[in-house]
Amino acid sequence: MQTLSNRQKQKVKTNILSLLDNSSLKDQIEILGNIFIDIGLQKINIDNNVNINTKNIYEIVLNDVEKNGDTLENSLTRQGLIILSWLNKE
């Protein structure tokens, strides 16, 4: 896996912000929350037979926390879930 330079990271950030520019703040935050979830879940060891959905995602993440402790991957996923649950309260 390649590590990006600070300049490359800044360019990616600028591109993402540009893509989100015409969206409402709520849409921007929802997109970022979903990205957090997707990135986190990609790195969590989940059985290939498990179909992740809104009913079991919390159980999957909590099982990972129980098995592996707090990791960057499951913490990022939880943050995405918190963002989405906060947006759904409005």
C-alpha distance (Angstrom), angle and dihedral (degrees) to the residues before:
residue distance angle dihedral
M1 . . .
Q2 3.79 . .
T3 3.79 121.5 .
L4 3.78 114.6 -138.8
S5 3.78 122.4 -130.3
N6 3.80 118.8 -120.5
R7 3.80 89.0 -104.6
Q8 3.82 91.4 53.1
K9 3.81 91.1 47.4
Q10 3.80 90.5 51.5
K11 3.82 90.7 50.0
V12 3.82 91.8 50.4
K13 3.81 90.8 48.0
T14 3.80 90.9 49.6
N15 3.81 91.0 49.5
I16 3.80 92.6 49.6
L17 3.80 92.2 48.3
S18 3.79 89.4 48.7
L19 3.81 90.8 53.0
L20 3.80 91.0 50.0
D21 3.81 94.9 43.2
N22 3.81 97.5 99.3
S23 3.81 94.8 46.2
S24 3.78 127.9 93.3
L25 3.79 117.7 -102.1
K26 3.82 90.1 -108.9
D27 3.82 91.1 52.6
Q28 3.80 91.3 47.1
I29 3.80 92.4 51.8
E30 3.81 92.0 45.1
I31 3.81 90.8 52.4
L32 3.81 91.8 48.7
G33 3.82 91.3 47.3
N34 3.80 89.9 53.3
I35 3.80 90.5 47.4
F36 3.83 89.9 52.8
I37 3.80 89.4 52.0
D38 3.80 93.8 46.8
I39 3.81 94.2 48.1
G40 3.80 92.7 45.8
L41 3.80 94.6 47.2
Q42 3.81 91.8 49.3
K43 3.79 88.7 63.1
I44 3.82 98.8 41.7
N45 3.79 114.2 94.3
I46 3.82 102.5 -117.3
D47 3.80 125.6 169.4
N48 3.82 108.6 -103.3
N49 3.82 90.0 -129.9
V50 3.81 92.5 62.1
N51 3.79 115.5 99.6
I52 3.81 105.9 -151.1
N53 3.79 114.1 -140.6
T54 3.79 140.1 151.4
K55 3.81 91.2 -85.8
N56 3.81 97.5 55.4
I57 3.81 105.8 25.8
Y58 3.81 93.9 92.2
E59 3.81 91.1 50.2
I60 3.82 90.9 49.0
V61 3.79 92.4 50.9
L62 3.81 94.4 43.7
N63 3.81 90.4 49.1
D64 3.79 88.7 52.9
V65 3.80 91.1 50.2
E66 3.81 90.1 49.7
K67 3.81 91.7 48.2
N68 3.83 100.4 39.8
G69 3.79 105.4 16.9
D70 3.78 121.1 -129.3
T71 3.77 108.9 -22.0
L72 3.76 131.9 173.0
E73 3.80 88.6 -110.9
N74 3.79 98.9 53.6
S75 3.81 91.9 37.5
L76 3.79 91.0 54.6
T77 3.80 90.5 48.6
R78 3.80 91.1 49.5
Q79 3.80 91.0 49.7
G80 3.80 89.8 53.3
L81 3.79 90.2 50.0
I82 3.81 91.1 49.0
I83 3.81 90.8 51.0
L84 3.80 92.0 50.7
S85 3.80 93.9 45.3
W86 3.81 89.9 50.0
L87 3.82 90.9 51.0
N88 3.81 90.9 48.8
K89 3.82 90.8 56.5
E90 3.80 90.9 66.4
